[in-house]
Amino acid sequence: MITTADDRGFPAALAAAFAHPFDYADGHGVDFEPFDAFLSAEETTDWFRAWTGNAEASGDVFRVFGCDGTGGYAAFWLVRPGRELAEQPVVFLGSEGETGVVARDLADFLWVLADGLGPGEAADARGPGAGSRPDARRTAVAERFAPGRGQPAAVLVARARAEFPGLDDWVMGLCR
């Protein structure tokens, strides 16, 4: 079942992936700070309304789980009706209006993290291949929770972008 506003705990796989801090490496690593739990429905809607400038927008289609240093948010985008949270795509909505689909689902996201990228780096328009720095701890998590799904982040992100090409148009259609 998809997480509700009252159920803010992370799936075990996501919690395991976030168990160790990300290495920023003086700007050459991963710029990502996971939260301890999903933002509440109210916090998510407040953020999304401010981000779009649309007082009528709702954040109900997002489960926000972390941010980068500029204030961009990473979230599950609940666009697959009737599917579990772990089967929803992961997206990044940057502080300057940039958007990007990061992974098709939680399993792919675990492998993006294992390749040493955070959501912002994976969503970067220059492509996720340039900053790949494999992370042994997160590779172990990905192997545990998503065995047999391992691919380079560049491949996983390209598949996600191909499957969900409409994120930017949908978000920009809500902006005022």
Protein Blocks (a to p, Z undefined) as FASTA:
>chain_A
ZZdfklmcccfklmmmmmpccdfkgoiaccddddfbdcdfklmmmmmmmmnopakbcfkl
pccfbdcfkopacddddfbghiafklpccddddfkopacdfbfblklmmmmmmnopafkl
mmpmnbpklmgccdfklmmmmmmmmghkaccfklmmmmmmmmmmmlmmmmmmmpZZ
